[in-house]
C-alpha cells in the first residue's frame, strides 16, 4: 500500500516542482540578462590588461567588477574609477572604445607611455578625467571642439609639449575646445611654451587653473582676465618673467594668486586691491620691486601674504593692519625700512606666523605685536632693532619660535628671565646681540617651570663674559645650544651630561680652560644610552646653521641637525679622555686650537658615525692610530700643527685627506707627505708598493667614486630629471646670513700667480678660456658662502664668472694617492662619461695641492633637502619620482673601463644601496633620535626584513599608492648592495639592469 501511495504522490507533485524550478530559472535568466553589461564594453575592459584587478569574464562587469559603473538603461560603461590600484603598463587603445564614459579616474597608479592618439576625441560625454600621479609621457592628444570635460587633472606625470593641443589653426578658436571646463590641473609635468591663458577666452566656467612645476617661460600673456569666475591661479616654479599683467586684477572672484619661484619683475600693481575675495598671495622668490601696495588693507579676506625673497622697498603700509584675517605674513629678505614700532600690529588677532627678517627695520620691538595672542612664530633677525625685550611679550603664550638675532638688543639677563616665562617656547635665537654684556650665571635666574619646552637656544656671537651659566642645567628638554664666539671663561661644567637630550653643543671661540670633563663624553643623546624620542614634526620656521663644512644650511626639522660638539679655539688642556669612545652617534667633533696633549686615543674607532674630526693646533704626540681607517664616513680629518710622529695610515678615507691635514708635525711620514718613513729614525716602515694593475684599480675606483658623489650631491639629486622641481633661488638657503646657530670657518685656496696653475677645459665645455685667477674670483677665493654641497671627497662651490656663467667646482679633499700625471689622465677618461641625467665634467685644475673638478651648475637642491628639509618636499617625491632618481643615479661609465674597476666599485655599490634605502624609507642613513637598534639605517632595514616586517620599512608617504611590489623589488636590490661581504655585492651594471626591469620582472628574479 505504501508503495502505491508514494508512486501516486511522486507523480502528482513532481510536475509542479519541475514547473516551479523552470519558472524560477527563467526569472533568474531574465534578471541576469537585464543586468549584463555591454559585451563590447566588457571585452574592451578586459583588453586594458589591468592584471592587478579581479575582473573575470565569468562575472557581470556592471555588477561585479571593481571600479565599473554602468548606465541602467543602455548597460554601457559610464564610469571607470580605479585610483591607487597598482595598475601598471601602457594604457591600451581599447579604452577609446568605451565611448560612453563620463568619469575616468586612474590616479595614483603607475601607468606609463603616451595616451592613445584619439584619446580625447573618443569620449563625447567625458566630464571628469583624473590621470594624476602616474608616469604618462609625451604630448597630449588633440582635444576636439566642444569637449564636455569639466574637471581635467593630469598633474604629476611627465607630459611635455603644449598644455592644450588641438587641431585648430589658431589659439583664437581654443575657447570652443573646453567650453565647460571647471578645473584644470597640469602641475608637475614638463609642459613648455607660454602659459595657455587663451583657455579663458569666452569661458565662463573655469574656477581652478594650476600650471605650477612645469617649464613655461616668457611673460604671462594677457587673457586671464577673461576667466571671470576664476578662483585659483597657480603657476609657481616655472621660468616666467616680466610683470604681472593688469587684466588679472579684474577677476573679482579670484581667491588665490600663486606665482612663486619665477623671475617676475616690476612692482605689485595697486590694482591688486580690487580683488576683495583674495585669501592667498604667493609671489615669493621673484624679482619684484617697488613698495607693498598702499591700500593693501582693502583685502580684508587676506589670510596668507608671502612676498619674501624679492626686492621690495619702502615701509609697511599702515593699511596692512586692516587685513585682520591674516595668519601668515612673510616679508623676509627684502629691502623694507622704517621704525617697526610705528606699525600697529594689534588688529591682526589671527596672525600666527610673522617673518620680517633680513630687512632694514629700525627702532624697538613693537609693543603692539604683543596683542597678537595667536602668534606661534616671530622672526626679526638681521635688522637694525634696538632696546630690550619687554615683559609684555609674556602675553604671547602660544609662541613657539622667537628669533631676533643680529640686531643690537641689550640686557641679556632681563631677556632670559622674561623669555623663560613663555611656557610653550621651543626655539630662542637671540645671537649677535647684547654685545660684551656679562652672561647671567645664577641658577635661580629662571624658576623650575621656565624653558621646560625649550629645544634650541642660540646665544652665540655676543661677546658674553663670565662662565657657562648654571641655569642651563634646568632645561631638561634642551637639544641644541650655541654659546660660541663669546668670552666665556672657567671650565666646561661637569653637569653637562644631565641634559639628557642635548646632541648639539657649540662652545667654540671662547676662553675656556681646564680639562675636558669625562661627563661631556657621556652625554646620553650622543653616547651608548638610549636617547629620548624627539618630535619629528616640522619647526614653525626653519633655522639656519653654519657648521664647519657648509654655510646657511636650512633645517626644518630639529632632528636633522648633525650631532656635534665644537670646542675650537679655547685654552682647554689635558689629555683626550678615553671616554671619547662613548660618543657612538656623534657626526662632528672639533677640538682644534686648544692645549691638548698626550696620544690620540684608539677609542676614536668607536665613533663609527663620525664625519668630521679636527684635532689640529694642539700638543698631541705619538702616532695616528691606524684603527681610524675603519671610520668609513670620515670626510674631513685634521691633525695639523701637533707633535705627532710615525707613518700616516693609508687605506679607507685616509686616502682622501690632503697634505694640509698633517702639516706642522715634523715626525710624520708617508705617501701623502712625499716623505719616506724609512728615512725616519725609529719610524715605521712603509707598506709595499702596490702592483701597477692594483694601483690602477684604486685610482679608477676613487675617481669613479668622486664622480658618483658629485652626481648625487650636485646634479641628479638636484632633481632636474623629476619634473623640474626647484629650490627657491636665493631663497630658503639664503645668500644672506640668517639665524646662525654656529659660526665656523673653512679655509679656501690661497691666491697664486696667474700662470702657476693651468685650468684644463674639455671640448664639451661651453667655456673656452679660463684661468685659476678667474676661478678664484668666481668662487670668492672658495668662500664658504659659496658652498652648495659637500661629501666624502670634498666641498662643492658655486662659481659665477664675469659674464654671468655659473659653474660648480668641487675641491677634492685629498690627492688620493695619485700622481699629478695619473690624476689628469684618469679625469680625462672620466670626462667621457655620458648620460642624459648626469651633469658633464667640463674641466679640471691641479692647484696648490688641491684637485679641482669643474662641472656645469644646476640651480637645484639635494635629495637630503627634498626628503628631509623642504616643507612638503618628501610628499612631492612620489614613488615614480624616487624610482626615477635611483635609475638616474646609477651612472654610465664608458665600456673601455671594462673589468678593471669592477672590484673597486663595490664600495660605491654599497653607498648607492644606502641611497636607495633612503629613497625607500624617507630616513637619513643615521638618525640619532631613534631607539638604539633603529638609528643606523642599514642595520635597521636588515633587522626589519629578518623579522618579516618589510612593509613597515617604507616611507609612510608612499604607502597605499599601489607601488608596494616595485618598492619590494628595489628593496631587494638595495639590500644586496649593502651586503656586509663586499664580494657578494652586485656590480653596478647588474644594479642598473635590475632597476631598469623594476615593475616588469617578478621580484624573485632580482633575488637570483
TORMILUM-43361 format. One record per residue (C-alpha): residue in one letter; x, y, z. Coordinates in pm, whole numbers, padded with zeros to 5 digits, always signed. Layout:
N
aXYZ/...
//
This chain:
1008
x+00000+00000+00000/x+00285+00235+00092/x+00449+00190-00249/x+00127+00266-00433/x+00069+00584-00232/x+00429+00702-00284/x+00402+00640-00659/x+00083+00842-00673/x+00229+01126-00461/x+00551+01142-00662/x+00386+01177-00998/x+00134+01421-00854/x+00390+01661-00708/x+00691+01639-00936/x+00533+01816-01236/x+00458+02114-01014/x+00809+02114-00875/x+00955+02097-01224/x+00730+02380-01336/x+00833+02592-01034/x+01203+02533-01097/x+01157+02617-01464/x+00981+02941-01379/x+01247+03038-01123/x+01523+02960-01368/x+01354+03167-01633/x+01312+03454-01393/x+01677+03443-01290/x+01787+03426-01650/x+01573+03722-01739/x+01709+03929-01446/x+02067+03838-01533/x+02015+03947-01887/x+01876+04274-01766/x+02194+04342-01556/x+02452+04221-01808/x+02695+04483-01932/x+02752+04555-02295/x+02960+04271-02444/x+03179+04507-02645/x+03247+04718-02335/x+03331+04405-02135/x+03580+04289-02396/x+03743+04630-02419/x+03777+04645-02041/x+03949+04307-02043/x+04179+04432-02318/x+04302+04704-02082/x+04502+04421-01917/x+04469+04553-01564/x+04607+04230-01418/x+04607+04355-01058/x+04226+04354-01060/x+03991+04058-01012/x+03797+04118-01331/x+03669+03796-01485/x+03455+03727-01791/x+03266+03477-01574/x+03103+03761-01383/x+02897+04052-01497/x+03113+04362-01539/x+02836+04604-01436/x+02750+04440-01105/x+03066+04254-01005/x+03371+04432-01142/x+03563+04670-00923/x+03558+05032-01032/x+03290+04990-01303/x+02954+05169-01317/x+02705+05115-01598/x+02408+05307-01725/x+02085+05147-01602/x+01917+05155-01938/x+02184+05100-02201/x+02414+04888-01977/x+02708+05079-02129/x+03003+05154-01903/x+02987+05518-01792/x+03236+05533-01502/x+03586+05386-01474/x+03720+05465-01125/x+04037+05281-01021/x+04260+05513-00815/x+04552+05358-00622/x+04505+05006-00762/x+04866+04931-00859/x+04779+04949-01228/x+05085+04940-01450/x+05191+04929-01811/x+05085+05131-02113/x+04724+05244-02136/x+04568+05029-02408/x+04392+05197-02703/x+04098+04974-02608/x+03994+05242-02362/x+03898+05460-02658/x+03625+05212-02747/x+03447+05283-02419/x+03282+05577-02586/x+03010+05637-02325/x+03250+05707-02039/x+03167+06020-01840/x+03411+05971-01550/x+03764+05829-01568/x+03980+05820-01256/x+04307+05626-01287/x+04506+05842-01048/x+04786+05721-00820/x+04888+05424-01031/x+05198+05350-01236/x+05058+05370-01584/x+05313+05476-01841/x+05366+05558-02205/x+05174+05807-02417/x+04800+05846-02432/x+04636+05697-02745/x+04619+05946-03034/x+04238+05954-03038/x+04202+05960-02661/x+04010+06286-02619/x+03817+06260-02943/x+03673+05921-02845/x+03472+06037-02546/x+03180+06258-02640/x+03037+06252-02284/x+03354+06267-02076/x+03316+06515-01788/x+03581+06412-01534/x+03930+06288-01621/x+04187+06227-01348/x+04518+06070-01457/x+04727+06236-01187/x+05029+06067-01023/x+05117+05824-01298/x+05408+05804-01543/x+05248+05917-01864/x+05484+06080-02111/x+05477+06261-02441/x+05246+06527-02578/x+04875+06537-02515/x+04649+06415-02797/x+04438+06676-02971/x+04132+06797-02786/x+03829+06831-03011/x+03592+07124-03026/x+03303+07123-02785/x+03451+06885-02529/x+03224+06834-02227/x+03515+06788-01984/x+03456+06982-01660/x+03745+06856-01448/x+04081+06766-01601/x+04366+06658-01372/x+04689+06545-01539/x+04921+06652-01257/x+05237+06468-01152/x+05318+06292-01477/x+05583+06354-01741/x+05373+06512-02013/x+05552+06760-02238/x+05482+06994-02525/x+05187+07230-02533/x+04937+07237-02249/x+04620+07241-02464/x+04689+07082-02804/x+04420+07099-03068/x+04373+07063-03438/x+04254+07423-03454/x+04459+07651-03672/x+04498+07917-03409/x+04456+07976-03039/x+04176+08218-03109/x+03946+07922-03161/x+04052+07747-02844/x+03755+07879-02649/x+03542+07613-02819/x+03773+07330-02710/x+03687+07315-02341/x+03381+07539-02301/x+03262+07359-01985/x+03597+07330-01806/x+03571+07394-01432/x+03910+07279-01303/x+04236+07229-01497/x+04542+07090-01316/x+04854+07009-01517/x+05106+07081-01242/x+05429+06888-01200/x+05489+06794-01563/x+05722+06924-01833/x+05487+07139-02037/x+05660+07425-02219/x+05583+07742-02405/x+05377+08036-02287/x+05112+08000-02021/x+04793+07893-02204/x+04591+08190-02088/x+04387+08168-02408/x+04191+07894-02232/x+03999+08175-02068/x+03866+08316-02394/x+03489+08328-02359/x+03496+08054-02098/x+03263+08133-01812/x+03319+07815-01612/x+03685+07786-01513/x+03747+07826-01142/x+04083+07650-01089/x+04397+07668-01307/x+04718+07501-01184/x+05022+07533-01412/x+05287+07507-01137/x+05605+07298-01158/x+05646+07298-01536/x+05873+07466-01789/x+05653+07752-01901/x+05858+08058-01991/x+05831+08414-02106/x+05589+08680-01993/x+05241+08597-01872/x+05018+08665-02173/x+04702+08868-02147/x+04385+08665-02128/x+04345+08551-01769/x+04111+08842-01711/x+03852+08669-01929/x+03821+08385-01678/x+03554+08580-01497/x+03478+08304-01243/x+03839+08206-01173/x+03911+08147-00804/x+04259+07990-00805/x+04554+08055-01038/x+04881+07875-00967/x+05189+07894-01188/x+05479+07874-00944/x+05811+07703-01010/x+05833+07785-01379/x+06052+08025-01578/x+05809+08311-01611/x+05938+08666-01641/x+05816+09020-01684/x+05538+09196-01496/x+05212+09055-01366/x+04951+09153-01629/x+04691+09404-01515/x+04398+09206-01651/x+04448+08953-01372/x+04338+09219-01129/x+03995+09242-01289/x+03887+08892-01180/x+03667+08975-00885/x+03617+08608-00793/x+03990+08540-00750/x+04086+08394-00412/x+04440+08273-00468/x+04730+08412-00671/x+05036+08185-00663/x+05339+08260-00884/x+05637+08180-00656/x+05986+08088-00775/x+05985+08257-01112/x+06160+08569-01240/x+05871+08812-01235/x+05975+09177-01230/x+05825+09517-01174/x+05606+09643-00891/x+05296+09481-00747/x+05017+09684-00903/x+04792+09890-00680/x+04508+09733-00878/x+04552+09412-00680/x+04345+09569-00403/x+04037+09540-00626/x+04038+09165-00565/x+03834+09180-00248/x+03799+08800-00225/x+04173+08726-00219/x+04279+08496+00063/x+04628+08393-00055/x+04905+08588-00227/x+05218+08382-00301/x+05470+08581-00502/x+05787+08488-00314/x+06127+08431-00473/x+06087+08654-00775/x+06247+08985-00868/x+05957+09211-00780/x+06042+09564-00672/x+05861+09875-00562/x+05653+09912-00249/x+05382+09699-00097/x+05052+09841-00234/x+04941+10133-00021/x+04579+10022+00008/x+04651+09654+00062/x+04426+09679+00366/x+04128+09664+00134/x+04199+09294+00100/x+04004+09224+00416/x+03983+08849+00349/x+04358+08800+00306/x+04492+08511+00513/x+04837+08447+00369/x+05080+08712+00240/x+05409+08567+00118/x+05628+08820-00061/x+05965+08711+00075/x+06285+08700-00127/x+06214+08988-00362/x+06346+09342-00392/x+06060+09530-00228/x+06140+09854-00051/x+05963+10122+00149/x+05774+10088+00475/x+05494+09863+00588/x+05177+10036+00465/x+04958+10134+00764/x+04652+09987+00595/x+04805+09639+00619/x+04662+09604+00968/x+04314+09608+00815/x+04385+09259+00687/x+04254+09123+01013/x+04225+08764+00888/x+04597+08734+00818/x+04755+08425+00972/x+05084+08415+00778/x+05291+08720+00679/x+05635+08655+00537/x+05827+08954+00400/x+06183+08846+00479/x+06482+08909+00253/x+06364+09236+00102/x+06476+09597+00143/x+06197+09723+00367/x+06269+10009+00606/x+06108+10216+00878/x+06059+10210+01253/x+05893+09880+01321/x+05726+10017+01632/x+05539+10269+01415/x+05329+09990+01265/x+05024+09886+01465/x+05006+09507+01473/x+04729+09490+01733/x+04435+09439+01490/x+04596+09122+01349/x+04441+08892+01606/x+04464+08579+01386/x+04832+08622+01296/x+05029+08308+01384/x+05349+08341+01176/x+05536+08666+01120/x+05873+08677+00942/x+06027+09019+00875/x+06389+08900+00889/x+06667+09033+00669/x+06534+09381+00606/x+06637+09723+00735/x+06378+09788+01003/x+06484+10012+01290/x+06359+10110+01635/x+06241+09891+01918/x+06044+09571+01918/x+05681+09675+01855/x+05471+09668+02170/x+05156+09637+01960/x+05272+09293+01846/x+05202+09153+02191/x+04830+09189+02126/x+04852+08920+01860/x+04794+08634+02101/x+04767+08370+01828/x+05132+08412+01730/x+05333+08089+01710/x+05646+08216+01538/x+05822+08555+01511/x+06144+08631+01327/x+06301+08979+01320/x+06657+08851+01261/x+06912+09066+01077/x+06756+09409+01104/x+06862+09719+01297/x+06643+09684+01603/x+06748+09806+01947/x+06626+09825+02302/x+06520+09550+02540/x+06274+09265+02539/x+05964+09378+02724/x+05770+09178+02981/x+05467+09235+02762/x+05591+08956+02537/x+05456+08720+02803/x+05113+08789+02657/x+05217+08567+02367/x+05170+08238+02550/x+05125+08046+02222/x+05471+08146+02098/x+05693+07853+01996/x+05962+08026+01789/x+06133+08359+01858/x+06433+08494+01668/x+06582+08842+01687/x+06944+08751+01610/x+07183+09002+01458/x+07032+09321+01595/x+07153+09549+01879/x+06934+09446+02172/x+07055+09492+02530/x+07003+09339+02878/x+07057+08966+02834/x+06969+08899+03197/x+06625+09051+03155/x+06577+08879+02820/x+06645+08530+02962/x+06431+08584+03267/x+06139+08716+03063/x+06154+08467+02777/x+06167+08175+03022/x+05812+08267+03114/x+05683+08167+02770/x+05558+07821+02859/x+05541+07681+02503/x+05857+07836+02364/x+06079+07576+02194/x+06321+07790+01991/x+06500+08104+02110/x+06760+08252+01875/x+06900+08580+02008/x+07261+08556+01885/x+07465+08864+01789/x+07304+09100+02038/x+07389+09213+02394/x+07746+09288+02294/x+08005+09223+02569/x+07746+09200+02847/x+07809+08959+03137/x+07641+08623+03096/x+07384+08575+03374/x+07513+08277+03572/x+07290+08219+03874/x+07085+07901+03861/x+06799+08088+04026/x+06763+08320+03725/x+06481+08100+03596/x+06236+07906+03808/x+06164+07536+03783/x+05889+07590+03525/x+06093+07813+03295/x+06206+07697+02949/x+06075+07346+03009/x+05985+07304+02642/x+06294+07479+02507/x+06480+07273+02248/x+06701+07528+02070/x+06890+07809+02245/x+07130+08025+02043/x+07340+08284+02230/x+07644+08295+02002/x+07843+08590+01875/x+07758+08822+02164/x+08099+08852+02333/x+07948+08748+02668/x+08181+08747+02968/x+08152+08514+03263/x+08110+08137+03265/x+07883+07874+03112/x+07561+07951+03302/x+07435+07706+03565/x+07072+07773+03483/x+07117+07567+03164/x+07101+07251+03374/x+06732+07319+03438/x+06647+07300+03067/x+06556+06933+03066/x+06442+06925+02702/x+06729+07125+02557/x+06872+06963+02245/x+07074+07237+02073/x+07279+07508+02246/x+07514+07762+02091/x+07743+07969+02314/x+08016+08022+02052/x+08211+08341+01980/x+08188+08481+02331/x+08442+08548+02608/x+08334+08279+02849/x+08594+08162+03100/x+08614+07883+03354/x+08578+07515+03277/x+08328+07303+03087/x+08066+07219+03352/x+08052+06861+03480/x+07673+06875+03493/x+07658+06877+03111/x+07556+06510+03099/x+07241+06589+03296/x+07095+06739+02978/x+06964+06406+02856/x+06852+06527+02512/x+07142+06757+02425/x+07305+06642+02100/x+07448+06968+01956/x+07672+07191+02167/x+07894+07472+02044/x+08138+07631+02290/x+08395+07728+02029/x+08581+08061+02023/x+08572+08131+02396/x+08830+08146+02677/x+08752+07815+02844/x+09032+07628+03020/x+09087+07320+03232/x+09050+06961+03117/x+08766+06808+02919/x+08533+06652+03175/x+08451+06287+03122/x+08086+06381+03159/x+08096+06561+02824/x+08163+06227+02660/x+07877+06061+02846/x+07603+06279+02703/x+07310+06038+02663/x+07194+06164+02324/x+07541+06109+02178/x+07654+05802+02368/x+07553+05445+02426/x+07246+05530+02629/x+06902+05528+02473/x+06813+05881+02370/x+06462+06005+02424/x+06239+06010+02118/x+06225+06354+01963/x+05931+06518+01789/x+05999+06488+01415/x+05739+06743+01317/x+05849+07048+01121/x+05963+07360+01302/x+05726+07654+01270/x+06003+07839+01089/x+06334+07688+00975/x+06665+07750+01147/x+06986+07820+00961/x+07311+07663+01074/x+07670+07726+00979/x+07855+07405+01056/x+08221+07353+00982/x+08177+07241+00623/x+07874+07432+00495/x+07702+07763+00535/x+07346+07885+00567/x+07213+07533+00570/x+06843+07524+00642/x+06683+07283+00885/x+06307+07246+00903/x+06328+06951+01140/x+06523+06969+01462/x+06614+06602+01444/x+06806+06663+01122/x+07081+06877+01272/x+07414+06691+01286/x+07502+06556+01632/x+07809+06760+01719/x+08049+06901+01980/x+08252+07211+01894/x+08525+07324+02137/x+08752+07500+01888/x+08973+07794+01990/x+08975+07779+02368/x+09253+07705+02618/x+09146+07355+02712/x+09430+07136+02834/x+09497+06778+02943/x+09465+06452+02756/x+09170+06349+02546/x+08976+06114+02778/x+08937+05756+02661/x+08566+05803+02731/x+08558+05974+02392/x+08468+05629+02264/x+08122+05659+02419/x+08008+05911+02157/x+07892+05646+01915/x+07641+05870+01743/x+07838+06191+01706/x+07898+06315+01350/x+08116+06621+01400/x+08383+06680+01665/x+08611+06984+01672/x+08876+07008+01947/x+09119+07223+01748/x+09312+07529+01866/x+09348+07423+02227/x+09629+07295+02451/x+09554+06926+02450/x+09844+06684+02486/x+09908+06311+02501/x+09816+06047+02247/x+09516+06025+02018/x+09304+05756+02188/x+09231+05436+01998/x+08876+05472+02126/x+08804+05713+01840/x+08746+05394+01644/x+08411+05355+01824/x+08280+05676+01666/x+08150+05493+01363/x+07920+05776+01252/x+08193+06043+01265/x+08216+06262+00955/x+08439+06549+01073/x+08728+06527+01320/x+08952+06828+01383/x+09236+06793+01637/x+09468+07049+01479/x+09675+07312+01664/x+09726+07124+01990/x+10022+06949+02153/x+09924+06590+02074/x+10203+06334+02044/x+10255+05974+01944/x+10126+05813+01628/x+09797+05845+01444/x+09609+05524+01534/x+09587+05302+01227/x+09248+05184+01352/x+09100+05515+01240/x+09088+05383+00884/x+08776+05197+00997/x+08582+05524+01021/x+08401+05481+00690/x+08210+05811+00699/x+08503+06034+00791/x+08516+06305+00524/x+08734+06565+00699/x+09032+06488+00922/x+09284+06743+01051/x+09574+06690+01292/x+09797+06970+01161/x+10034+07154+01396/x+10082+06898+01672/x+10380+06683+01775/x+10273+06361+01606/x+10518+06114+01458/x+10530+05791+01263/x+10361+05675+00947/x+10033+05826+00839/x+09776+05547+00800/x+09671+05451+00450/x+09351+05294+00327/x+08988+05382+00366/x+08910+05751+00392/x+09275+05828+00472/x+09348+05802+00103/x+09138+06115+00051/x+09284+06362+00302/x+09520+06636+00175/x+09873+06708+00298/x+09742+07014+00483/x+09576+06774+00728/x+09920+06677+00858/x+10146+06982+00822/x+10331+07108+01127/x+10417+06758+01253/x+10788+06710+01165/x+10782+06349+01281/x+10510+06233+01045/x+10591+06048+00725/x+10407+05872+00448/x+10295+05886+00086/x+10065+06182+00133/x+10359+06399+00251/x+10603+06250+00000/x+10827+06164+00296/x+10961+05812+00314/x+10920+05652+00654/x+11243+05457+00601/x+11429+05783+00644/x+11272+05847+00983/x+11480+05724+01275/x+11278+05465+01459/x+10989+05528+01224/x+10758+05272+01084/x+10832+05102+00757/x+10613+05189+00462/x+10380+04933+00317/x+10486+04757-00001/x+10415+04949-00317/x+10107+04811-00491/x+10130+04649-00829/x+10052+04863-01131/x+09720+04697-01208/x+09606+04715-00848/x+09703+05081-00832/x+09502+05150-01145/x+09203+04981-00987/x+09237+05205-00683/x+09277+05514-00896/x+08981+05443-01118/x+08764+05330-00829/x+08829+05651-00640/x+08779+05875-00940/x+08454+05699-01026/x+08357+05738-00662/x+08426+06108-00688/x+08208+06130-00996/x+07936+05932-00828/x+07940+06151-00517/x+07940+06467-00722/x+07649+06347-00932/x+07447+06268-00623/x+07511+06597-00447/x+07513+06839-00738/x+07314+06700-01027/x+07077+06409-01002/x+06965+06490-00654/x+06904+06843-00783/x+06601+06680-00943/x+06650+06817-01289/x+06506+06486-01404/x+06197+06496-01185/x+05950+06741-01329/x+06181+07037-01280/x+06115+07084-00909/x+06345+07359-00791/x+06474+07509-00468/x+06380+07870-00428/x+06663+08067-00592/x+06824+08278-00325/x+06554+08154-00102/x+06539+07915+00188/x+06914+07874+00172/x+06967+08246+00152/x+07291+08401+00044/x+07242+08643+00333/x+07329+08511+00678/x+07011+08433+00863/x+06972+08269+01200/x+07325+08143+01253/x+07337+07886+01529/x+07710+07836+01491/x+07980+08019+01304/x+08278+07812+01191/x+08525+07873+00916/x+08662+07661+00636/x+08984+07752+00464/x+08981+07835+00097/x+09256+07811-00163/x+09538+08060-00141/x+09576+08309-00428/x+09859+08248-00670/x+10025+08385-00978/x+09807+08377-01288/x+10009+08119-01472/x+10106+07896-01179/x+09809+07659-01224/x+09653+07569-01555/x+09280+07511-01593/x+09218+07231-01843/x+08883+07252-02023/x+08735+06964-02221/x+08586+07003-02573/x+08234+06959-02432/x+08271+07274-02221/x+08081+07588-02309/x+08369+07783-02150/x+08659+07821-02392/x+08910+08007-02177/x+08956+08009-01801/x+09250+08058-01567/x+09293+07996-01196/x+09269+08364-01103/x+08930+08386-01271/x+08822+08068-01097/x+08930+08201-00757/x+08747+08525-00823/x+08437+08338-00936/x+08424+08149-00603/x+08538+08448-00395/x+08855+08253-00312/x+08640+07950-00224/x+08443+08147+00030/x+08224+07928+00250/x+07927+08143+00149/x+07951+07980-00194/x+07936+07621-00070/x+07644+07439-00229/x+07724+07081-00130/x+07964+06853+00048/x+08060+06488+00050/x+08322+06231+00133/x+08562+06367-00128/x+08529+06740-00075/x+08317+07052-00097/x+08128+07185-00398/x+08127+07560-00462/x+07917+07782-00683/x+08136+07984-00923/x+07999+08284-01111/x+08221+08403-01395/x+08241+08766-01505/x+07997+08701-01790/x+07740+08553-01552/x+07807+08188-01639/x+07765+07962-01337/x+07979+07656-01268/x+08005+07401-00990/x+08362+07349-00868/x+08444+07053-00648/x+08755+07093-00438/x+08872+06740-00363/x+08987+06686-00006/x+09300+06491-00087/x+09529+06365-00359/x+09401+06004-00325/x+09749+05870-00370/x+09752+05987-00732/x+10047+06145-00902/x+09951+06458-01094/x+10005+06290-01432/x+09788+05993-01333/x+09514+06217-01195/x+09494+06415-01521/x+09485+06101-01733/x+09209+05939-01532/x+08996+06254-01513/x+09021+06300-01889/x+08887+05946-01934/x+08615+06019-01680/x+08508+06323-01883/x+08374+06087-02149/x+08108+05952-01909/x+07777+06033-02076/x+07420+06015-01956/x+07125+06246-02005/x+07076+06268-01630/x+07436+06347-01539/x+07597+06684-01534/x+07903+06684-01757/x+08256+06726-01627/x+08379+07043-01801/x+08738+07057-01685/x+08985+07028-01400/x+09276+07202-01235/x+09560+07098-01005/x+09646+07394-00786/x+09833+07439-00457/x+09794+07075-00359/x+09423+07069-00439/x+09245+06893-00722/x+08957+07093-00865/x+08682+06940-01080/x+08467+07178-01286/x+08106+07095-01371/x+07807+07272-01515/x+07596+07424-01239/x+07241+07309-01171/x+07023+07552-00975/x+06858+07280-00768/x+06862+07120-00429/x+06984+06793-00286/x+06794+06475-00220/x+06854+06536+00150/x+06682+06874+00120/x+06379+06732-00061/x+06338+06427+00160/x+06411+06580+00500/x+06416+06960+00494/x+06179+07111+00241/x+05826+07157+00365/x+05611+06903+00176/x+05925+06812-00021/x+05902+06442+00063/x+05535+06440-00036/x+05628+06575-00378/x+05875+06291-00421/x+05624+06020-00500/x+05744+05667-00573/x+05771+05706-00952/x+05989+06013-00892/x+06209+05832-00638/x+06250+05535-00870/x+06349+05776-01144/x+06614+05924-00915/x+06751+05578-00839/x+06764+05488-01206/x+06932+05814-01296/x+07185+05789-01015/x+07325+05459-01144/x+07562+05643-01378/x+07712+05530-01708/x+08089+05487-01748/x+08245+05407-02089/x+08295+05035-02159/x+08668+05079-02209/x+08700+05068-01830/x+08599+04703-01873/x+08656+04475-01580/x+08942+04679-01437/x+08724+04875-01200/x+08453+04627-01106/x+08609+04516-00780/x+08692+04866-00664/x+08337+04986-00723/x+08200+04756-00453/x+08222+05043-00206/x+08029+05270-00439/x+07767+04998-00482/x+07728+04995-00104/x+07687+05374-00098/x+07432+05356-00375/x+07246+05091-00179/x+07225+05331+00114/x+07083+05598-00119/x+06818+05354-00239/x+06727+05275+00121/x+06698+05647+00192/x+06459+05681-00104/x+06254+05383+00016/x+06232+05478+00382/x+06249+05855+00381/x+06506+05823+00660/x+06860+05951+00681/x+07141+05690+00695/x+07176+05763+01067/x+06913+05916+01294/x+07025+05987+01649/x+06676+06032+01787/x+06570+05675+01738/x+06596+05376+01971/x+06941+05227+01962/x+06858+04941+01724/x+06689+05165+01468/x+06928+05459+01441/x+07157+05316+01176/x+06951+05274+00861/x+07119+04968+00708/x+07111+04771+01031/x+06750+04867+01097/x+06638+04761+00749/x+06813+04427+00780/x+06653+04370+01120/x+06305+04451+00991/x+06348+04217+00693/x+06470+03934+00916/x+06151+03972+01119/x+05934+03968+00807/x+05827+04331+00854/x+05924+04466+00512/x+05606+04668+00477/x+05699+04875+00783/x+06025+04984+00619/x+05870+05208+00357/x+05813+05582+00390/x+05451+05626+00513/x+05402+05885+00239/x+05450+05610-00021/x+05214+05357+00130/x+04875+05278-00015/x+04959+05426-00354/x+04985+05097-00541/x+05363+05075-00568/x+05435+04818-00297/x+05555+04550-00541/x+05802+04787-00708/x+05927+04909-00372/x+05987+04549-00262/x+06186+04490-00580/x+06405+04794-00516/x+06441+04692-00151/x+06580+04357-00263/x+06832+04531-00488/x+06931+04778-00216/x+06986+04503+00040/x+07212+04314-00199/x+07414+04634-00248/x+07470+04675+00128/x+07577+04317+00185/x+07840+04306+00459/x+08060+04092+00235/x+08186+04324-00039/x+08240+04037-00280/x+07875+03934-00259/x+07757+04277-00369/x+07641+04304-00730/x+07826+04507-00989/x+07687+04845-01083/x+07594+04707-01424/x+07378+04442-01259/x+07216+04707-01041/x+07141+04921-01346/x+06983+04627-01527/x+06770+04532-01228/x+06644+04886-01177/x+06550+04909-01543/x+06336+04600-01501/x+06159+04709-01182/x+05789+04673-01244/x+05848+04440-01539/x+06000+04127-01391/x+05896+03945-01078/x+06073+04020-00755/x+06211+03671-00720/x+06414+03720-01036/x+06601+04002-00868/x+06699+03770-00585/x+06859+03526-00823/
//
